[in-house]
Every structure is written in structure tokens, then in C-alpha cells.
Amino acid sequence: MAAADALYQRARTEAVDHGPARALRLFRQALKRLDQAPAERADWLTLRAKVLLSLASAEAEITSLEAGLAQLAEAKAVVGRLPEGQDRDYTGDVVEIQRAVLLFRGGRLRESLVLLDEALPRLPMDTDERRQRYAVALMNRSYVHLRLSDPEAALADLNRCLELAESHGYRRLEAKARHNLGDRALLVGDIPEALRHYEEAARLFVSVGPGSLPLVRLDQARALLAAGLAEEAARHLDEALPQLHENRLIQDVAEAEVARAAAAILEGDFALAREFAGAARRRFQRRGNERWAEVAALANSRADAMAALGDRRTPPKRLPLELSGHAERLAALGLRDEAALARLLAVRLQLRRGAVGEAEALLACVPKPRQTTPVDHLMLLRLCRAELALATGKPRSALAQARAGLAELSQVRDRMGGLDLVCGTAVHGEELGRLALGLVLGRARGHAGARRLFVWQERTRAQVYRYEPLPAIADPVLARLINEMRHVQRTAQKNRLAGEPVGELEQRYSQLQREATRLGWYTSPWGRPRPVSSPEEVAARLGGRVLVSLIAHGDRISAVVVRDGRFRVVPLGPLAETVEITRQLHADLNVLAPDHLPAPLAAAVTASAEKRANLVDGLLVRPLAEAIGDRELVIVPIGPLYALPWGALPSLRGRAISVAPSATAWLTAAEQGHQEP
């Protein structure tokens, strides 16, 4: 009996620290020891029931839900042999709570919630062990509430659980509760709060439950994905997956693979996304988890859809049909947001195929967004509405959808805590912004049309750069890093205004950023949003300068030129050709950077650079000659042209030039420079 109890306690510790794989063997050994000395005493029966309960959990994770439920059935039979009384009733309720946990992990959420609601009111808290059991049951019910998209019910359970954990010193339970509070914050869209809870949970788990750290990394990655930070999310998942595999946490491995597929989709690696999504689906199917298997299948179809939408060819007919089928199955499983996503992707594919009627019918089936609808789903809904409006000859409605979508995105980003989160959410509005800019560009006529285009440029560009830094950071080490980052960023802005190099500053900023990220920069408040600068504010600040704001649409580049309070649109050269020649020019200048090049090689590369500079000049600057005259310039480039050495172009040599990511950013930096002594 004592040996079996010792094995049971060791197994529980292993389960917490390393997952169920190592614990499973010890639980089986404990059961074998009990079988060697069978007895019908209450203490023997109670211990056997406890071992079977824990064994059921481990079997469900590693083998299958059915295997776990079989162990629970045996545990229930053992409980039935206990003497009548409170102990038997209590242990029977514990069996039902464990059944609820297994059903939850198997995707049977409603059944799980019914069992928890029935058992929780009956649980006593007259001993420390029972008090802990009650708190754990509260936490498990919060899991179910979260998966059923009931954040308020989850918060009530978690707050009560955290209160019990903190007041009685249950540090492992406190870590789990904080982890769940992070999940709850993520569900309602408060990503900084979610990441703060995850960091607190991770700090606790380092000492009280290192086996749970990979699970925290998984949820941190989900939060980063919601913020559009695919690269950071992928890094967290790539760290967590080997540990999850080692601990044989099959459900969590598969969930991490779904998240990794989503990160790959954001990064445009559709083949990798299909690989992870396919592996996840097979794992879920082996476990009999229909809900998650369908989510993994959607990830695979999403990769196919995004690849097709990025191709100029007409998408195959099967893709929107597959997605419509996914939507039906997901809706039947109660996965409302995922079903809406599948339909929205099908809408875009049908519109690309020219099947406007089918797209309109699908869009009508998408329910209104709710509080917990992810921001990328909101942006996709706005994009579908805008594209459908364009397809049905309603450009004003399309612009109204784009305006509303970017306003919603701005509100979400204003709530973000760290600058990376502010930047990352931009990915969700990129396509919506491109659609609006292309539409406004096509209708831009004269001063009024150019001014309107400038407003839309700033609306889509200026979101990150309208944040003014706040001074207070609580952690002294992080504060030092953030202060240096702010200094480096401001210096770089001033250097851009002065036309001076910023390469070393940008490298230093990246180094500081990596270190600050490690210390929890994501959850520190970065700044307060300032309004996007109006055309009149920019024009007034320019004075005698001329601002050139580039825009790419299709395969053409255009420029909005602001001079003496007047706005005009000037067509420039082809996008692909300009970007390629710029890349070649940049490569030539890099070769010329060392001073020890042999004279013949230096002469050849110089001639190549001059030729390419002249070509770019003809594509970008000479068409602007009349509009810009010989004035000092402020240039707002498009992404692929940020590396262009503007001062090296023949028409701009010797001219004062400032380069900024947006007119709002330029105006902010100019005002700060004017205010400082």
C-alpha cells in the first residue's frame, strides 16, 4: 500500500513536470502494486480510485479518449465499492469532474459543462486537498467556458480560483489560473493583457511546473498571431513543438501544428502551412476529435485559398465548394468564427471567378461579428463586402467598407500595448488599404482628387507612426532598453529628415529590440495615439518644400505631389522594373563601399551604378521635374524603394532630401525637432 502510494505521488509529480508520457508508466506500476495486495478497505479502494483517475487522464492524452473513459469506468466501479457516506459521494463527484475534463479535451464541450455544473456545487472544501480540488474544478470549468466563447463566465471562475490559490499558497494552481486568464484576455481581443498573464504564468511555471512551459509558449504564439506577428509566433512554436512531442502531449502537439500552419500562411509559405495542417488533422482524427480535425482541415484549405488568390489565374471551382463544405461542418460543430472564415474565403474566390451571385449568397450567410470575433476576421469581412460592392458597380459602398474597416483596425491597434503589436496588426488591413487606394487612384482628378488620394495614403500608412512615446516603464532594466530604443528611433527619424545615413542606428535598434522582447516588451505601454495629420497641416508645415508620396497599384507607380498647398497626381514608371533596377543599384553601391577595390573593378561597378541610377531617375524623378522644380524634397516611398539612395539619382544630386515612412511621421519628427533646443 505504501509503495503504491509513493509511486502514485511520483507519477503526479512527473505529470506536472514532464507531461503524461513519463507518468503513465508510474501510474501503471502503482496499479500493479495495488493488485498484488488487494483489499476491500476504504483506504485501499480510495487510493485505487485516485490512481485510476490519473491513469485515465494520461491514457486519454497519449492513447485515445476511449482508453481514458475506460479507466474512468473502472474508477467509478471502485468508488461504488466504498462504504456509503461523504467520502464515497465526494470521490464519485471527483470521477465525474475528471470525466468532464476528458470530454472537454476530446472536444465534447457541452457534455463537459453539464457535468461540471452538476458536480461543483456538491464539492466540499473542509480540507486542504478538497479545497485545491474545488479550485482546480473551477479552473477546468473556465476552460470550457472559454472554448464556448463565454468570457464573462470564465472570468468569474478564474477570479475565484485565483483568489483561492493566492490566499492558500497554491503556486502551481496560481500559475495555471494566470495562464487561463491570458486565454480569456486573448478571447476578448486584449492581446497585451493576454501576453502579460502568459509572462506571469511562465515565470511561476519555471519553478513550480516546467512541464507546462511549452503550453504557455503555444498560447503566447496564438496571441502573437492574433497581432499579426507571424515570425515571432513561429519562433515560439518552433521552440515548443519538440518539448510537446517529447512529453507526448498529442492534443497540444496538434494544436501547435495548426497554429504553426497559420503562421506559415501569414508568412506566405503555403507549402509549409499544408504540411503542418495535414499532420495536425491526422493526429486529431486518430484521437477522434472531430472539431479540431475540421479546424486543421480549414487551415489546409485556407493555405490553398490564399495561394489561389495570389495567383493571376482563375481559381479552380473546387476550392470555394470545399470551403463552403467546411463552413457547413464547422457551423454544425458550433465553431461560428471558423465557419464565417471559411465562407469569407469562399466569397473572395467566387468573386475572383466572376461568380458574383454565388459570392453574394455566401456573404449573406455570414453572421454579424461579435465581441470575440478576431480582428483578422473583421478585416476579411470588410474586404469581402468592399470587393462585392466593386463587383456590383458600387464604388462608394466599397470605399465606405474600407473606411469603416480601417477605423475598426485603428481602434484595435490603439488598445495594443507594445509597438510590435501596433505594427503587427497592420497586416490585417493591408489588402483593404490596397483596394481603397487603387479605387481612389483610379478616380483621382485634379487637386480635389489628389488631395483625397493623399488622405487615403495617410489613413493606411500612418497608423504606427502616429504613436507618441510615453516615458514611464516600471522595470528598470526594461526601462533602460526602451529609453535607448526611443533615443535611437528619434535619432534615426532626425537623420532621415536631414538626409543622413541610418544603417548603424537601425542595426542597433534591432539588437535592442531583441533584448527588450526577451524581457517582456510586448506588454509594456508604448505610447498614446495622435491623430493622422490632415492635408492642410502637412501643406502648412512644408512651407517652401515639396512632398512626394509614392503609391503602387497594379504594375504602375504614381506620386501625389504636394506643393504650395496644391495636390496633384503624377504617373511614374512600371513597378516591377523600378524595384528590380533599384535592387541592382543597391548591390552596386554595396560593392563600391570598400576602399580597397582594384581600380578596373571599381571603374566597372561605378559605370554600372551610374547607368542604373540614371534608369531609376528616368522612371521616378524626371517625370516629376515640372512638379517639384528645384525645391527641397520630402519623399514618402513605398516599401520596396525604402533602400533607394535618392541622393545618388542624377536629378537629385545636391538637393536637400528627407525620407519618411508617412507624412504624419515626417510632421511629427519635424515638430519635435523644432521644439527641442
C-alpha positions, 0 to 999 in steps of 0.5 A: 500500500505504501509503495503504491502510494509513493509511486502514485505521488511520483507519477503526479509529480512527473505529470506536472513536470514532464507531461503524461508520457513519463507518468503513465508508466508510474501510474501503471506500476502503482496499479500493479502494486495495488493488485498484488495486495488487494483489499476491500478497505476504504483506504485501499479502494480510495487510493485505487480510485485516485490512481485510476483517475490519473491513469485515465487522464494520461491514457486519454492524452497519449492513447485515445479518449476511449482508453481514458473513459475506460479507466474512468469506468473502472474508477467509478466501479471502485468508488461504488465499492466504498462504504456509503457516506461523504467520502464515497459521494465526494470521490464519485463527484471527483470521477465525474469532474475528471470525466468532464475534463476528458470530454472537454479535451476530446472536444465534447464541450457541452457534455463537459459543462453539464457535468461540471455544473452538476458536480461543483456545487456538491464539492466540499472544501473542509480540507486542504486537498478538497479545497485545491480540488474545488479550485482546480474544478473551477479552473477546468470549468473556465476552460470550457467556458472559454472554448464556448466563447463565454468570457464573462463566465470564465472570468468569474471562475478564474477570479475565484480560483485565483483568489483561492490559490493566492490566499492558500499558497497554491503556486502551481494552481496560481500559475495555471489560473494566470495562464487561463486568464491570458486565454480569456484576455486573448478571447476578448481581443486584449492581446497585451493583457493576454501576453502579460498573464502568459509572462506571469504564468511562465515565470511561476511555471519555471519553478513550480511546473516546467512541464507546462512551459511549452503550453504557455509558449503555444498560447503566447504564439496564438496571441502573437498571431492574433497581432499579426506577428507571424515570425515571432509566433513561429519562433515560439512554436518552433521552440515548443513543438519538440518539448510537446512531442517529447512529453507526448502531449498529442492534443497540444502537439496538434494544436501547435501544428495548426497554429504553426500552419497559420503562421506559415500562411501569414508568412506566405509559405503555403507549402509549409502551412499544408504540411503542418495542417495535414499532420495536425488533422491526422493526429486529431482524427486518430484521437477522434476529435472531430472539431479540431480535425475540421479546424486543421482541415480549414487551415489546409484549405485556407493555405490553398485559398490564399495561394489561389488568390495570389495567383493571376489565374482563375481559381479552380471551382473546387476550392470555394465548394470545399470551403463552403463544405467546411463552413457547413461542418464547422457551423454544425460543430458550433465553431461560428468564427471558423465557419464565417472564415471559411465562407469569407474565403469562399466569397473572395474566390467566387468573386475572383471567378466572376461568380458574383451571385454565388459570392453574394449568397455566401456573404449573406450567410455570414453572421454579424461579428461579435465581441470575440470575433478576431480582428483578422476576421473583421478585416476579411469581412470588410474586404469581402463586402468592399470587393462585392460592392466593386463587383456590383458597380458600387464604388462608394459602398466599397470605399465606405467598407474600407473606411469603416474597416480601417477605423475598426483596425485603428481602434484595435491597434490603439488598445495594443500595448507594445509597438510590435503589436501596433505594427503587427496588426497592420497586416490585417488591413493591408489588402483593404488599404490596397483596394481603397487606394487603387479605387481612389487612384483610379478616380483621382482628378485634379487637386480635389482628387489628389488631395483625397488620394493623399488622405487615403495614403495617410489613413493606411500608412500612418497608423504606427507612426502616429504613436507618441512615446510615453516615458514611464516603464516600471522595470528598470532594466526594461526601462533602460532598453526602451529609453535607448530604443526611443533615443535611437528611433528619434535619432534615426527619424532626425537623420532621415529628415536631414538626409543622413545615413541610418544603417548603424542606428537601425542595426542597433535598434534591432539588437535592442529590440531583441533584448527588450522582447526577451524581457517582456516588451510586448506588454509594456505601454508604448505610447498614446495615439495622435491623430493622422495629420490632415492635408492642410497641416502637412501643406502648412508645415512644408512651407517652401518644400515639396512632398512626394508620396509614392503609391503602387497599384497594379504594375504602375507607380504614381506620386501625389505631389504636394506643393504650395498647398496644391495636390496633384497626381503624377504617373511614374514608371512600371513597378516591377522594373523600378524595384528590380533596377533599384535592387541592382543599384543597391548591390552596386553601391554595396560593392563600391563601399570598400576602399580597397577595390582594384581600380578596373573593378571599381571603374566597372561597378561605378559605370554600372551604378551610374547607368542604373541610377540614371534608369531609376531617375528616368522612371521616378524623378524626371517625370516629376521635374515640372512638379517639384522644380528645384525645391527641397524634397520630402519623399514618402516611398513605398516599401520596396524603394525604402533602400533607394539612395535618392541622393545618388539619382542624377536629378537629385544630386545636391538637393536637400532630401528627407525620407519618411515612412508617412507624412504624419511621421515626417510632421511629427519628427519635424515638430519635435525637432523644432521644439527641442533646443 
